[in-house]
Amino acid sequence: MRRKDFIRLLGSAAATWPLAARAQQTALPVVAVVNSGSSEAGAPLVAQLHKGLSESGYVEGRNVMVEYHWLEGQYDQLPSITADIVRRRVNVIAALGSLPAALAAKAATTTIPIVFYVAEDPVKLGLVASLAQPGGNATGVNALGVEVSAKRLGLLHELVPKAAQIAVLVNPGVASTEESTLRDTRQAALALALEIQVYEAGSSREIELAFDSLARARADALFVAANAFFLSRRVQLTTLATRHAIPAVYPSRYYVEAGGLISYGPDNSDMFRQAGAYTGRILKGSKPADLPVVQSSKLELVINLATARAIGLTVPGDLLSIADEVIQ
């Protein structure tokens, strides 16, 4: 073969390789993950999602494509993101840690399978007909994050028994979660003779402003509501709480690992793993209607003693004795 013919043949073959690779990729099933937070904050949870997928034999890039849509609290992007996902007919929509994303997906399609991870009752939200028999194109995990708000406030009261004025930080971008959280915390506060002051934040700047306001109001303690955007801003939240020396309780251990004082809530890692496992089962042919909604059975209390010392707080021994983990 002449040299120029060999070069022409090599160039032609090389030109087909990317096309072949793209064809192979598009032939793989596609899972669209939508989360209210950021990619950086969601990395540990994504690892658990992959772990769940692997239980069904799926590995990203090998036999499944996973695309990520991180809202970073910008819920106004949801309509266009959801419309694009549905238009492309992905195999599964995984709305994880984002109630607005789950509701948007449910409203946008009755055929594409949806796997959700929400902290509210999915039956009341209209995502499923019942927990045991979802009956539609959606199923997933219910973390009971909102339902434990009263217990979380009670633990904060045990930690700071002299606190009378409690600041509650919520995200107005998720109205149903805000309403449920405030309803439960107000009922619990009434029983404990505590005064509740509500602060709203849906952006990093608004979080800064909220802390300025609650500091001026001399709030005795802070209750941070369960919210995926807040989780993505956990370093900012815990840093500000320490800076202002305000005892704060959070909905998951990830805040405490980032320097927060105390958390009480479901094991998010296990919930994401189970969501991944359900996604894998659906890719293998299971119908969402036949997969019962998984409810979290494990709630964990985590305390950071280093943060307690930093803000001059002594953690009661009774509280330490029931903690699932104490960070020194």
N, C-alpha and C positions, 0 to 999 in steps of 0.2 A: 504494500500500500504506500502510495506517495505521501510525503510528509504533510503537504497542504491538505490532502484528503483526510489524513488522520486527525489533524487539528480541527478541521471542519466537523468531523464526526464527534470528537471530544466535546467541542463547543455545543453541538446539538444535544448531546446526552446531558451535559451540565444544565442546559436550559430547561430540560424536562424534570430534573430532580426537584426543584422547588414546587413545580406543579404537582408532582406525585406526592410530595410531602403534604401540600395543602389538601389534596384530595383525600389523603389518609386521615388528616385531622378532621375534615368536615364529615367524614364517615363515622367518626366516633360520636357517641351520645353526648349531649351538652347539658350541663347543670348550670343554671344562672343563680348565683348567690347574691342576695340583696341584704345589706346590713346598714343600720342607721349610723354606725360609727366610722372609724378610720381603719385603713389597712394595718397601720402600725399597732394600734390597740387591739385589733382583731386577730393578730397573728397566733396567739396561743389557742384561740377558739377554732381557728381554721385548721390547726394541727389536729385537734380533736375530731373535727369534721372528716378529715382525711382518714383518721383512724377508724371511724365508723364506716366509711366507704370501703376501706380495706377488708372489713369483716365480710363483705359481700363479694370480695375479689376485685374491687375497682381501684385503680391507681391513676392519679391525674397524669395526663400526657401519654399514658400507655393504652388504656382502654376506655377512658372517659376524659372529656374536656370540661374544666370548671372555670367559669368566668365570674369575676367579682365586681360588684357595684357597691362602692362605699359612699354613702350619702353624706357623712360627716355632719349630720344634723340638718342638712339642707333638703327638707321634705318637699320643697317645691319642684325638685327634680324628678320626683316619683312618677308623675303621669307620663313624661316622655320616656323614662327608662323602662317602665312597665309596658308601654305600648310597643317599644322596640323589641323587648324580650318576647312578647306574645306574637308579634309579627313574624319573628324568625322561627317560631315554633320549636323552642328548645324542648328538651325531653322532660326536665323537671325544673320548677322554680323553687328555690330554697330561700324562703323569707325568714331569716334567722336573727332573732334579737331585735326585730323591728315590726311592731304591730302595724304601723301605717303601710309597710311593704306587704304584709300578709293580707290586709284588707284591700289594698290596691290590686294585688294579684287575683284575689278571689272575685273582685268586681270585673276584672278584665277578661277572665277566661273561665269557662266551665269544662274545658277538655284537657288542658295541660295540667299534669299532676303538680300539686303544691305541697311542700313540706314546710311547716312553720315551727317557730320556737317563740312562744309568747308568754308573758307573765300574767295575762288575764284569762278569764274563763272563755274558751273558744266557742262554747255553745251560746253563751249570752252575746258574744260578738257576731254570731252568725257564720262562723267559719266552718262549723260542723253541725250535723243534726244532733249527735250525741257523742259522748266520749268513747263509748264501747263500739258504736257503729256510726262512723263519720258520715257515710252515705253520699258523699259527693266526690269532688276531685281534690280535696284537701285533707291532710292529717298532719300529725307532728307531735310536738312536745309542749306540755303546759308546765311552766316552771313554778307556778304558785307564788311568784315574786310579789305581786300586789297583796295577796291574801295574808302574807306574814308581816305586813306593815305594822299592825298593832303590836305584835310580839317584838318587833325591832325597836319600836318606840319604848316598850317596857324595859328592854335591855339597856337602852340609853339612860332611862330613869334610874335603873339600878347602878349604872356606872357613875352617874352624876346626880345623886339623890336630892341635892339642894337646888338643882336647876329648876326654874319655874317658867322661864320664857324660852320656847323652843322654835328655832327657825326651821322651816321646811322648804327645801329647794326642789322645785318641779320644773318640767319642761312643758311649756304651753303648746308645743308642736304636736304633742300626743294627748289630745283632749280626754279620751276615755281613761287613759292611765292616770292622768292628773286628777280626774274626778274620783276615781276609785281610791287612789292614795290619800287624797285629802279627806274623803269620807271616813276611811278606816282610822287614819291618824287622829282626826278630830274626835271620833268616838272614844278612842283609847285615851286621848289627852283629857277628855272630860272626866273619865274614871280616875285618872291619876292627878287631877286638879292642876293640869299644866295649861299654859297659855301658848297657842300656836300662832306664829306669824309666817305667812306664805311669801316666798320669793320665787320669781320665775326667771328662767334663763334658757335661751335656745342657741346661744353662740358663746364663743370664748370671751368676747368682750362683755356680754351680759353676765357671765359668771363672775368676772372681776367686779362689775357694778353691784351684783347681788351681795358679794362679800363686803364691799364697802358699806352697803346699806345695813346689813345685819350687824356689822361691827359698830356702826354709829348707834344702832338701836340697842346695843349691848345684850344681844342674845346670849343665853347661858349655854346653849348647845345647838347642834345642827343635825338635822335628819335629811339625808340625801335620798331622793326617790329613785326607784329602779328605772333606768332609762339607758338605752344603748349609746346615745350621744354622751351622756355623763360618763359612761364607762370609758369611752374613747378619750375623755378629758380628765381621767382619774389622777394623773400626775398634777395637773393644774389644781384640781379640787383639793387634793390632800396637802399640797404645798401651801395653798392659801389658808386651809384650816390650821395647819401648824404655825404658819406665820402669825395668824390672829389668835393663836392659843385657844381655839374653840374646840371642845370635844365634839366629835362628829361620828355618826353611825352610818354605814354604807350597806348596800344590798348584796355585795359579793366580795369574796376574798381578794379579788384582783386589786381592789382599792387598798386593802391593808398591806398587800405585798408591795404596793407603790408608796407606802408610807402613811396610810390611813390608820386611824386609831382602832376601830372595831367594825366588824361586819357580821351580818346574820342573813342567810338566804340560801337558796338552792346551790347545788354543785353545778356551776355552769359548764365545766369541762365535760362532765358526764352527759349533760343535756345535749351538748353539741355532738358528742359521739353518737348518741342515740338518734339524733336527727340525721347524721351521716349514714347510720345503719339503715334507717327507713328509706333514705334516698337510694341507697344501693339496692334495697329490696324492690323498690318501684322500678328501677332500671332493669331489674331481672324479670319484671312482669307482674308483680303484685299491684293490686289496685288500691289507691288511697282509701276508698270506701270500706275496704276490708281490714284496714290496719287501725286498731284502736289507738286513740290519743294516749301517749305516755305521760303520766303525771309524776313529777319529781317526788321521791320518797325520802330523800336525804337533805336535811337542812344543816348547815354548819356555822358554828360561831368561831370567829377568828379574832384574836386580839394582838395588837402590836405594843409591847411594853416599852420599846425604845421611843415610840411616839408619845406614849403616856408620860414618860420621864421628860421628854422635850417640852411638853406643855405644862409640866408640874402637877400631873394628876396621878393619884394612887388608885390602882385598880383593886376593887374589893376581892378578897380571897374567894368568896363564894362564887363570884363570876369567873375567876380564873379556873376554879375546880370543874366547871362545866364546859369550858372552852374546848373545841375540837383541836385547835392549834393555838399556841402562844408563840409569837415571834419576839425573840429577845433583842 
